[in-house]
Amino acid sequence: MKLNDLLSFDNIIVQCHDYPDADTIASGYGLYCFLKSHNKKVRLIYSGTNQIAKPSLLIMVERLGIPIQYVKELSEKPQLLITADCVHGEKNVTDFDAHCYAAVDHHISVKNSSGLYEIRPEYASCSSIISVMLREAGYDFNDNRPLATSLYYGLFTDSNGMSEINHPADRDLRDFTVYDKELIMLLTNSVLTLDELKLAAEALNNVINDDRYHFAVTCARECDPNILGYINDLVLQVDTVDVSIVCCFISGGIKISVRSCISDIKAQELAKYITDTIGSGGGQNQKAGGFISSESVPHINAENIFSFIREKVKKYYRSFDVIRAEDFSADPSRMEVYIKKPQLLG
């Protein structure tokens, strides 16, 4: 999909995922600015049960003048609804009706069935995808300092402070963006409120570590799901923890955050395993999230959530074997013969 493909629509909604983070806001803002530059009727929205409360995001929206709106319903059905950093139909974004759907995302999705979907999981952030698509469409985002700053910050937050960058597009956004350095400094030091700091401390004091499989589990009081990721990043820095799961009870169920720092365990697979048949989960190899519906597990409460998550994770570890090539000697005599199917070459 190219951004110019969207110009055949006039009434457009750009939607960020529920519980927005910096990357979805920046990505949505990039789409909004491009469409506005072509005189399209466009709105930038998000929904969900809670409005933005994280200090850094409130500062980001206010200082950069990002016209994002919180909505519960749409007064009219748009010609096009394009989701940023998420895909319509997934559980992390409110379902609104539209005549046509599009999406830009860097997470693997089973919902990307439209020709207007651009999914690039090899990118560290959706902001990186938007930056490439803007350049391809002839829109220089460096001429728009607020947009350039938001895209840089979107990459910064989704790549753990630029430490998880691999794709050249991520490096280009990092190295060649003309951004407001003073504002970025302010945003990186405005992550928590004092109450959220105390909440994080409580969760960290209740971490349960599994010595055999080297994973940790903890639960926080009800909070903005973005705070779970902050807590998780701290837990994962413990020398005996390879995988960390942090959860909290929110309206309608349980939100989980998953982190992994080893290649054997992919965070997105673990999140999907934990939430299988009782919710939804997904993300990337190092970072993922999920939601467990309270209707699916009405017996789960604050007293037994630890044991529930721990048993799920242990069952996941027992469901596979890790085979390392340097230590594995195959015995072909015990294997079935593989017959390749005929393939037409020309």
Buried (B, 14 or more C-beta within 10 A) or exposed (E): BEBEEBBEBBBBBBBBBBBBBBBBBBBBBBBBBBBBEBEBEBBBBBBBEBEBBBBBBEBBBEBBEBEBEEBEEBEEEBBBBBBBBBBBBBBBBBEBEBEBBBBBBBBBBEBBEEEBBBBBEEBBBBBBBBBBBBBEBEBEBBEBBBBBBBBBBBBBBBBBEBEBBEBEBBBBBBEEBBBBEEBBEBBEEBBBBEEBEEBBEBBBEEBEBBEEBBBBBBBBBEBBBBBBBBBBBBBBEBEEBBBBBBBBBBEEBBBBBBBBEEEEBBBBBBBBBBBEEBBBBBBBBBBBBBBBBBEEBEEBEEEEBBEBBBEBBBEBBEEEEEEEEEEEEEEEEEEEEEEEEEEEEE
